[in-house]
Amino acid sequence: AKDPVRVLVTGAAGQIGYALVPMIARGVMLGADQPVILHMLDIPPAAEALNGVKMELVDAAFPLLKGVVATTDVVEACTGVNIAVMVGGFPRKEGMERKDVMSKNVSIYKSQASALEKHAAANCKVLVVANPANTNALILKEFAPSIPEKNISCLTRLDHNRALGQISERLNVQVSDVKNVIIWGNHSSTQYPDVNHASVNTPAGAKAVRELVSDDAWLNGEFITTVQQRGAAIIKARKLSSALSAASAACDHIRDWVLGTPEGTWVSMGVYSDGSYNVPAGLIYSFPVTCQNGEWKIVQGLPIDEFSRKKLDLTAEELSEEKALAYSCLS
Ligand code: NAX
């Protein structure tokens, strides 16, 4: 039998945490043959709720779940973890300045970076979910210099999956037959959902989404805004933000990163830019990636048309601004 993998979930008493921990304990993230030990971190005001989640995990009697650490101590939470899913953060409240929210998250991610750097297992993989996800991941990277940058990522897989879902609904095809959409840039409304390289499996072989939809006005307009604004649409409908879809996307992100992407398929991940596609180096930016042997690689050489170029640049500009704002919070 395999040794258990230790998976940290921060903000585990929150909404996404509540959807995510049972998925991990059922093997959705790491496979049905991979035992896990869950480490759950939250802050003292949520300690009792966190303990309630732990009680439910015990009551669920998950065969793969070999232990649960539920704590408000960041060092205890980070010790020995192989995977860290960072869901905890400071939410933007009505009337708050962007800078104030950024400042709270910078201080959270700075201190959690140090705890991970000192106490996590060697080669720990980190996924930041909490918003502003790309910039929180960048701060984490800056303050955990001994964690290789290739091990730090942020979640844009939910946006990627939303794009697959929209194409599947529009064409009335199975979502599993749609592939290779791309989310470029920030996990925010400036992200660019790109279908220029996406395809659908049909009985007659793979067909380009552009060819099958053949409505460029929709693909260049409503499709993009629907994906960009989907988070707000969920809040409007549910009076709560996305949780089950975010948790499911976090599992997809880690699973593909650890176990690999299928041949011929790429996914979107927020990763440290090396300057590919003329995206400024040193930003955490969402790119198309393939994964093999536990490592992601940016898909190279995709042609970028003028329409796309503008959108790639716009979301990069927003990330550069966020980065500057985050740094101004440090001084
Ligand atoms: P909740 O407010 O339900 O849960 C957040 C939890 O984090 C709370 O239990 C809170 O006590 C805890 N927390 C706060 N500060 C902490 C700290 N310093 N250490 C540990 N825990 C801490 O929010 P939820 O709906 O679960 O969303 C969590 C985060 O995900 C938010 O930042 C949200 O904006 C972000 N999202 C990101 C998405 C993405 O695709 N990247 C999509 C979904 C979601 O909106």
Boltz pocket constraint, residues with backbone or C-beta under 6 A from the ligand:
constraints:
  - pocket:
      binder: B
      contacts: [[A, 10], [A, 11], [A, 12], [A, 13], [A, 14], [A, 15], [A, 16], [A, 17], [A, 41], [A, 42], [A, 43], [A, 46], [A, 87], [A, 88], [A, 89], [A, 90], [A, 91], [A, 108], [A, 128], [A, 129], [A, 130], [A, 131], [A, 132], [A, 133], [A, 155], [A, 156], [A, 157], [A, 158], [A, 159], [A, 187], [A, 241], [A, 242], [A, 243], [A, 246]]
      max_distance: 6.0
